[in-house]
Amino acid sequence: MFRFWGSQEQQAQPRPQEGSSHSWYPPPGVSSTNSSRPSTPGSSASNSFNLQRPSERPHSPSQVSPSEAAGIIALLKDKSVDELRKLLSDKDAYNQFLLSVDQVKIQNNIRDELRKETLQLARNNLDKEPQIMELRNQCRIIWTTELAAALEKLNDLERQKEEILKFYSPASFINRLQDAMNETDKESEMVNRQLLEKEIDLGTFVQKYKKLRTSYHRHALIHLAAKTSPI
């Protein structure tokens, strides 16, 4: 947007070759439509405000379009030298003129709309704060009750799984076979002692002893196969 405040006060009859480096208006090419007007002190002073060297134009992210520049020049071309000087020297007059430009009005309206939308979003976020706190409390309750119970149950299942895997592991299987062999061997010795002490007759001895030794050798064969297996 073109600026007026802070520039040097122009002389009533400036020379074209001494165009001000602080001009606030577009180069002469934009206002060429005024060249057909008669040369008057007012018009000469007005045209002197349009002199601006390209190297001294203010750099801004967005350049003013020719149509916008022409619209601003149209607002200034009918002003007298005194009015133009007042715009350069009177900050209030400059601000009043600036706020009367359509482009400035549009930008101010957009700014006001964005401000209203931002405030509305902030109010909506503040209105949702109690709901957020309630959800946070519910999450905390779930964490301390339901989730804790679920984790405890999961840990129990994990322990059970570990015990089952350990029970059916090859090493555990071989140990159980060895224990079964040792138990069967003890029972065989006990039956043999009962026969020697005449606590049982020969027929009962043969039946029990044969059953125990058959079980012992079956466990021994499985134990040997398990130990020699690559698993």
C-alpha positions in Angstrom: 0.0 0.0 0.0 1.3 3.5 -0.9 2.6 5.5 2.0 2.5 9.3 2.5 3.5 9.9 6.0 7.1 10.8 6.7 8.2 12.1 3.2 9.8 15.4 2.6 7.5 18.4 1.8 7.5 19.0 -1.9 8.2 22.5 -3.3 5.4 24.2 -5.1 7.2 24.1 -8.4 9.7 21.1 -8.3 11.9 20.5 -11.2 11.4 17.1 -13.0 15.0 16.2 -12.8 14.9 16.5 -9.0 12.2 14.0 -8.5 11.9 13.1 -4.8 13.3 9.8 -3.8 10.5 9.6 -1.2 7.6 9.7 -3.6 4.6 7.7 -2.6 3.0 7.3 -6.0 3.6 5.1 -9.1 6.0 6.0 -11.9 4.9 8.4 -14.6 3.9 5.6 -16.9 0.9 4.7 -14.6 -0.5 8.2 -14.6 0.1 8.9 -18.3 -3.6 9.6 -18.7 -3.0 13.0 -17.0 -0.5 14.2 -19.6 -3.3 15.6 -21.8 -4.4 18.1 -19.1 -3.2 21.7 -19.3 -0.1 22.4 -17.3 -1.2 24.3 -14.2 0.6 24.9 -10.9 -1.7 22.4 -9.3 -1.3 19.8 -12.0 2.5 20.4 -12.1 2.8 19.8 -8.4 0.5 16.8 -8.6 2.7 15.3 -11.4 5.8 15.9 -9.3 4.5 13.4 -6.8 4.5 10.7 -9.4 8.2 10.8 -10.1 10.0 7.8 -8.7 13.1 6.0 -9.8 12.7 2.2 -10.1 15.7 1.5 -7.9 14.1 3.5 -5.1 10.6 1.9 -5.1 9.8 0.2 -1.8 10.1 -3.5 -1.8 7.1 -5.4 -0.6 6.0 -9.0 -0.8 3.1 -8.2 -3.1 3.3 -5.5 -5.8 0.3 -3.2 -6.4 -1.5 -4.0 -9.6 -1.8 -1.2 -12.2 -5.6 -1.1 -11.8 -5.2 -0.6 -8.0 -2.5 2.1 -8.6 -4.8 3.8 -11.1 -7.6 3.8 -8.6 -5.5 5.5 -5.9 -4.2 8.0 -8.4 -7.7 8.8 -9.4 -8.4 9.7 -5.8 -5.3 12.0 -5.7 -5.4 13.7 -9.1 -8.1 16.2 -8.2 -6.5 17.3 -5.0 -4.8 20.6 -4.7 -1.2 21.2 -3.8 -2.3 22.2 -0.3 -4.4 19.1 0.1 -1.5 16.9 -1.0 0.9 18.8 1.4 -1.6 18.2 4.2 -1.6 14.5 3.5 2.2 14.5 3.8 2.3 16.6 6.9 -0.9 15.7 8.8 -0.9 12.2 10.1 -4.6 12.3 10.9 -5.5 13.5 7.4 -3.2 10.8 5.9 -4.9 8.1 8.0 -8.3 9.3 7.1 -7.4 9.2 3.4 -5.8 5.8 3.7 -8.9 4.4 5.4 -11.1 5.7 2.6 -9.3 3.7 -0.1 -11.3 0.7 -1.2 -8.3 -1.7 -1.1 -7.6 -0.7 2.5 -11.3 -1.1 3.4 -11.3 -4.6 1.9 -8.1 -5.6 3.8 -9.5 -4.2 7.0 -12.7 -6.2 6.5 -10.8 -9.3 5.9 -8.7 -8.7 9.0 -11.8 -8.1 11.1 -13.4 -11.3 9.8 -10.2 -13.3 10.6 -10.1 -11.8 14.0 -13.7 -12.7 14.7 -13.2 -16.3 13.5 -10.0 -16.6 15.6 -11.9 -15.4 18.7 -14.8 -17.8 18.0 -12.4 -20.7 17.7 -10.7 -19.7 21.0 -14.1 -19.5 22.7 -15.1 -22.9 21.3 -11.8 -24.4 22.6 -12.5 -22.9 26.0 -16.0 -24.2 26.0 -14.7 -27.7 25.4 -12.3 -27.6 28.3 -14.7 -29.1 30.8 -15.5 -31.9 28.4 -11.8 -32.5 27.9 -11.2 -32.7 31.7 -14.1 -35.1 32.1 -12.7 -37.4 29.4 -9.3 -37.2 31.1 -10.8 -38.2 34.4 -12.6 -41.1 32.7 -9.3 -42.3 31.1 -7.6 -42.1 34.5 -10.4 -44.2 36.1 -10.2 -46.7 33.3 -6.4 -46.8 33.7 -6.5 -47.5 37.4 -9.4 -50.0 37.4 -10.3 -51.8 34.2 -6.8 -51.6 32.7 -5.1 -52.7 35.9 -7.4 -55.7 36.2 -6.8 -56.6 32.6 -3.0 -56.3 33.0 -3.2 -58.5 36.1 -5.1 -61.1 34.2 -2.7 -60.9 31.3 0.2 -61.5 33.6 -1.5 -64.6 35.1 -2.0 -65.9 31.6 1.6 -65.2 30.7 2.7 -67.1 33.8 0.4 -70.0 32.9 1.8 -70.1 29.4 5.4 -70.1 30.7 4.6 -73.0 33.0 2.9 -75.0 30.2 5.8 -74.4 27.9 8.2 -75.4 30.6 6.2 -78.5 31.4 6.1 -79.7 27.8 9.7 -78.8 27.0 12.1 -81.6 25.9 14.2 -81.2 29.0 11.2 -81.3 31.3 9.9 -84.4 29.4 13.2 -86.2 29.9 13.3 -85.4 33.6 9.8 -86.7 34.1 10.7 -89.9 32.3 13.8 -90.3 34.6 11.6 -89.7 37.6 9.1 -92.3 36.4 11.9 -94.8 35.9 13.3 -94.2 39.4 9.8 -94.5 40.9 9.2 -97.8 39.1 12.5 -99.1 40.1 11.8 -98.4 43.8 8.4 -100.1 43.5 10.1 -103.1 42.0 12.6 -103.3 44.9 9.7 -103.1 47.3 7.8 -106.0 45.7 11.0 -108.0 45.7 11.4 -107.4 49.4 7.9 -108.3 50.1 8.5 -111.7 48.4 11.6 -112.3 50.4 9.9 -111.5 53.6 7.0 -113.7 52.5 4.5 -110.9 52.7 3.1 -111.9 49.3 3.0 -115.2 47.4 4.9 -116.0 44.3 2.0 -115.6 41.9 1.2 -112.1 43.2 4.9 -111.2 43.0 5.3 -112.3 39.4 2.2 -110.4 38.3 3.3 -107.1 40.1 6.9 -107.4 39.3 6.3 -108.1 35.6 4.0 -105.1 35.3 6.5 -102.8 37.1 9.5 -103.9 35.0 7.6 -103.6 31.8 6.7 -100.0 32.7 10.3 -99.3 33.7 11.8 -100.6 30.4 9.1 -98.7 28.4 10.1 -95.5 30.1 13.8 -96.3 29.7 13.4 -96.8 25.9 11.5 -93.5 25.6 14.1 -91.7 27.7 16.9 -93.0 25.6 15.1 -92.0 22.4 14.4 -88.6 23.7 18.0 -88.0 24.7 19.3 -89.1 21.4 16.8 -87.1 19.4 18.1 -84.0 17.6 15.2 -82.0 19.1 
